């Protein structure tokens, strides 16, 4: 299985918080971990905020940044191409998503369309984003059913 992590899931690999064990279970089952290039800036922003707020000491902040930088090279990064940002705009409008959340969802669907030979699982702890991913997956499955039905009727 290929695992796509949005930033709310990715950060759990570096900060112990609710959901961390679930992300590690997903990670253990994955042959490949993917995320959007925007996740790096989002994760660094979250780590800096935790340091400013006192949840991370400056030493912990430096270590966590170093861990993220070390791990980053092992993730498959989805670039924000024309296809991805256009799809992200449509998804943002359709599901009232924030900009980066729509980029994550568009990146996930880009991976599905790329067909890397394994199923792709979406991991997010953002309720609105998870609901949008479910609705889009259901719509995709319905379209595929219609396409298969039309092919079978020929």
C-alpha positions as CSV (number, residue, x, y, z in Angstrom):
1,X,0.0,0.0,0.0
2,X,1.1,3.5,-0.8
3,X,0.5,6.0,2.0
4,X,-0.3,9.6,1.4
5,X,0.2,11.8,4.4
6,X,-1.3,15.3,4.7
7,X,0.5,17.6,7.1
8,X,-1.8,16.7,10.1
9,X,-0.6,13.1,9.7
10,X,3.0,13.8,8.8
11,X,3.6,15.9,11.9
12,X,2.5,13.0,14.0
13,X,5.7,11.2,13.0
14,X,7.7,13.9,14.8
15,X,5.4,15.1,17.6
16,X,3.6,12.7,20.0
17,X,-0.1,13.7,19.9
18,X,-3.4,12.0,19.6
19,X,-3.3,9.9,16.4
20,X,0.4,9.2,16.5
21,X,0.1,5.5,17.0
22,X,-2.4,5.2,14.1
23,X,0.0,7.0,11.7
24,X,2.8,4.6,12.8
25,X,0.5,1.6,12.1
26,X,-0.2,3.0,8.6
27,X,3.5,3.7,8.1
28,X,4.4,0.1,9.0
29,X,2.0,-1.2,6.3
30,X,3.2,1.1,3.6
31,X,5.7,0.3,0.9
32,X,6.0,4.0,0.0
33,X,5.1,7.2,1.8
34,X,4.0,10.3,-0.2
35,X,3.1,13.8,0.5
36,X,2.9,17.2,-1.3
37,X,5.9,19.4,-1.4
38,X,3.8,22.0,0.5
39,X,3.8,19.7,3.6
40,X,7.4,20.6,4.3
41,X,6.6,24.3,4.8
42,X,3.5,23.4,6.7
43,X,5.4,21.0,9.0
44,X,8.2,23.5,9.6
45,X,5.6,26.1,10.4
46,X,3.8,23.8,12.9
47,X,7.1,22.9,14.6
48,X,8.1,26.6,14.9
49,X,4.7,27.4,16.4
50,X,5.1,24.6,19.0
51,X,8.5,26.0,19.9
52,X,7.1,29.6,20.2
53,X,4.3,28.3,22.4
54,X,6.7,26.4,24.6
55,X,5.5,22.9,23.7
56,X,8.9,22.2,22.2
57,X,12.2,23.4,23.7
58,X,14.6,25.0,21.3
59,X,16.7,21.8,21.5
60,X,13.6,19.6,20.7
61,X,12.7,21.9,17.9
62,X,16.2,21.7,16.4
63,X,16.2,17.9,16.7
64,X,12.7,17.5,15.2
65,X,13.6,19.8,12.3
66,X,16.7,17.7,11.7
67,X,14.6,14.5,11.8
68,X,12.2,15.9,9.3
69,X,15.0,17.0,7.0
70,X,16.6,13.5,7.2
71,X,13.3,11.7,6.5
72,X,12.2,14.1,3.8
73,X,14.5,12.5,1.2
74,X,12.7,9.2,1.7
75,X,9.2,10.5,0.9
76,X,7.8,10.6,-2.6
77,X,7.0,14.3,-3.1
78,X,4.1,15.3,-5.3
79,X,4.9,18.6,-7.0
80,X,2.2,21.3,-7.4
81,X,1.9,21.0,-11.2
82,X,-0.7,22.7,-13.3
83,X,-2.9,19.6,-13.1
84,X,-2.6,19.5,-9.3
85,X,-3.3,23.2,-8.7
86,X,-6.2,23.3,-11.1
87,X,-7.7,20.3,-9.4
88,X,-7.0,21.8,-6.0
89,X,-9.0,24.9,-7.0
90,X,-12.0,22.8,-8.0
91,X,-11.8,20.7,-4.8
92,X,-11.5,23.9,-2.6
93,X,-14.7,25.2,-4.2
94,X,-16.6,22.0,-4.1
95,X,-15.8,21.1,-0.5
96,X,-15.0,24.5,1.2
97,X,-11.4,23.4,1.8
98,X,-8.5,25.6,2.8
99,X,-5.9,26.1,0.0
100,X,-3.2,23.7,1.2
101,X,-5.8,21.1,2.2
102,X,-7.1,21.2,-1.4
103,X,-3.5,20.8,-2.7
104,X,-3.1,17.7,-0.5
105,X,-6.3,16.2,-1.7
106,X,-5.5,17.0,-5.4
107,X,-2.0,15.5,-4.9
108,X,-3.6,12.3,-3.5
109,X,-5.8,11.9,-6.5
110,X,-2.9,12.7,-8.8
111,X,-1.1,9.6,-7.3
112,X,-4.2,7.5,-7.9
113,X,-4.4,8.6,-11.5
114,X,-0.6,8.0,-11.9
115,X,-1.3,4.3,-11.0
116,X,1.9,3.3,-9.1
117,X,0.7,-0.3,-9.1
118,X,-0.6,-0.4,-5.5
119,X,-3.6,1.1,-3.7
120,X,-3.1,4.5,-2.3
121,X,-4.4,5.3,1.2
122,X,-5.1,8.9,2.3
123,X,-4.2,9.8,5.9
124,X,-5.4,13.0,7.5
125,X,-6.7,14.1,10.9
126,X,-8.6,17.1,9.5
127,X,-12.3,16.2,9.6
128,X,-13.3,18.4,6.7
129,X,-10.5,17.1,4.5
130,X,-11.3,13.5,5.4
131,X,-14.9,14.0,4.5
132,X,-14.0,15.6,1.2
133,X,-11.7,12.7,0.4
134,X,-14.5,10.2,1.1
135,X,-17.0,12.1,-1.1
136,X,-14.5,12.3,-3.9
137,X,-13.6,8.6,-3.7
138,X,-17.3,7.7,-3.7
139,X,-17.9,9.9,-6.8
140,X,-14.8,8.3,-8.5
141,X,-16.1,4.8,-7.8
142,X,-19.6,5.7,-9.1
143,X,-18.0,7.0,-12.3
144,X,-16.0,3.8,-12.7
145,X,-19.2,1.7,-12.2
146,X,-20.9,3.7,-14.9
147,X,-18.0,3.4,-17.2
148,X,-17.8,-0.4,-16.7
149,X,-21.6,-0.6,-17.2
150,X,-21.4,1.3,-20.4
151,X,-18.5,-0.9,-21.6
152,X,-20.4,-4.1,-20.7
153,X,-23.5,-2.8,-22.6
154,X,-21.5,-2.4,-25.9
